[in-house]
Amino acid sequence: IAIATAKQPAGHMSRKQMIDDLKVVSTALGDKKQLVDRVIQALEDEEAAAAETGVEPSHANPANETDKEGGDTEEFVEDSDE
């Protein structure tokens, strides 16, 4: 993660600047964790619903349909504020 506020070499940073930079990194990591937690929750909800109904959860790429590169995964790209 790039820290936009880190302009001085690491050996010459003030304690206040280090604290500020660490807060920025902590916030960024927290945001990423929330995204991952949301995906986990959605997948768990699908699994629970499938177990109740006996119907398999839906998939974006069924086993017989893969993307143009031959894989069955999708790339997730998040917009950045940086």
Secondary structure, DSSP 8 states (H G I E B T S, - for coil): ---TT--S-GGG--HHHHHHHHHHHHHHHHHHHHHHHHHHHHHHHHHHHHHHHT-----SS-TT---TTS-S----------
